[in-house]
Amino acid sequence: MTTLPRIGIVISTTRPTRFANRPTQWVYEIARKRTDAVFEIVDLRDYPLPLFEEEVSPRFGTPRNEVAKRWAEKVASLDGFIFVTAEYNHSISGALKNALDYAYNEFNRKPATFVAYGAVGGARAVEQLRLILAELQVASLKHSVHIGMIEFLGMLQQGKTFADFPYLDATAEPMLDELVWWATALKTATDKDRAEPEEALEKAAA
Ligand SMILES: Cc1cc2nc3c(=O)[nH]c(=O)nc-3n(C[C@H](O)[C@H](O)[C@H](O)COP(=O)(O)O)c2cc1C
């Protein structure tokens, strides 16, 4: 029997005064009400990885670094991802890119969506992230939440909260619907491959 998909909400920035906690908590509170998936917050701060220093790509060998092993195990335990991402110089944070470099097979054939924030809603970072995820064989979905300048500055400088921008909730729901659909579908297929490994190998070789 296939169990509910497990979705990781990845906090992708690590600096002490980061804004990231607020959109993470917001989307988690919406997501956790669902009964068709299980959600957990995965904080990159809990995985203080060195700048990539392994001998080979994680595609071809398990990293030797203990934090990297723990990170790969966490990624392996998840069936889908919501990347909560800022935009750093029109791209993702160095911390997120480094973390993505530290796992490979554990990401394959899993879906991802995005909650992004910044001057243009973090859109440029998300587009760059999609390109990286293609190599990791992550299915990046169309639906995403973009917290733009008005909402972002409203919360940062004017004491506003997500409750002042209810239309953001309306963009989160279809994003979560799609993510859970894809996570369930891909998990079902992956579970079947694991249950019938010989058949899966024959198909891959054909
Ligand atoms: C190194 C750096 C580069 C940044 N570049 C951009 C950028 O290209 N576009 C943008 O909208 N905001 C940019 N910002 C502003 C961030 O959107 C803002 O600082 C945000 O709070 C960062 O996310 P965090 O608080 O979770 O770290 C940049 C911030 C930093 C620290």
The ligand as a Gaussian input file, in Angstrom:
#p B3LYP/6-31G(d) Opt

LIG

0 1
 C       23.646000      39.010000      -1.612000
 C       22.255000      39.540000      -1.865000
 C       21.813000      39.717000      -3.162000
 C       20.520000      40.164000      -3.418000
 N       20.077000      40.269000      -4.704000
 C       18.766000      40.486000      -4.936000
 C       18.242000      40.381000      -6.255000
 O       18.933000      40.101000      -7.204000
 N       16.909000      40.565000      -6.411000
 C       16.071000      40.851000      -5.373000
 O       14.885000      40.987000      -5.577000
 N       16.552000      41.003000      -4.107000
 C       17.874000      40.807000      -3.873000
 N       18.369000      40.902000      -2.600000
 C       17.486000      41.350000      -1.503000
 C       16.741000      40.151000      -0.946000
 O       15.559000      39.954000      -1.676000
 C       16.396000      40.377000       0.522000
 O       17.561000      40.732000       1.250000
 C       15.797000      39.123000       1.147000
 O       15.373000      39.414000       2.452000
 C       16.818000      37.978000       1.160000
 O       16.253000      36.794000       1.660000
 P       16.599000      36.284000       3.150000
 O       16.182000      37.417000       4.076000
 O       15.767000      35.047000       3.336000
 O       18.074000      36.041000       3.192000
 C       19.660000      40.485000      -2.332000
 C       20.116000      40.291000      -1.024000
 C       21.387000      39.810000      -0.785000
 C       21.831000      39.573000       0.642000

